[in-house]
């Protein structure tokens, strides 16, 4: 009796997204200090208007 019907093939396993190696830098978020300062200032101004 063979058990191969209940097992995934090597090709199936290798093409499954969960089994792929992560790509270095794929999830890196890059932003400049200027962009961060701008967003920070916008959040500060919206927070101060909401408190009034």
N, C-alpha and C positions, 0 to 999 in steps of 0.2 A: 504494500500500500504506500503510495507516494503522498507527500505532504505539500507538493508544489502548487496545488490549486489554492491553498490558503495563504500563500506567501506572495508578496509583491516582487516583481522582477527587479533586477538591478537598475534597469532604465527607469522604471517607475520611481524608485527611491532617489535616484540621482536628479530627477527632474522635479521633485517635490520642492516647493518654495521654502519650506521649513528646514530642509536639509542643505540649503545652499550656504556657502560661506559668506559672511558679510563683506561688502566692498569697503575698503578703507576710505574714510572721509565722506561716505554717502550721507550720513546723518549729521554731518557737521553743519552748524549754523554760523554763517559768517556775517558780521555786521560791523560797521565802523563806529568809532567813538562818537562821531558827529551824529550818526543816526540814533545812537543810544541816548545822547543828550537831548536830541529833539523830542524823542518819545517821552523821556522823563519830564521835560518841560511841559509837554502837552498834558501828561497825566497830573502834574502838579496844578496846572491851571484849571483843569476840569474838576479836580478834587476841591480846590478852593471855592469855585463857583457853586459846587453842590452843597458845601457847608453853610453857605449864606442863606 
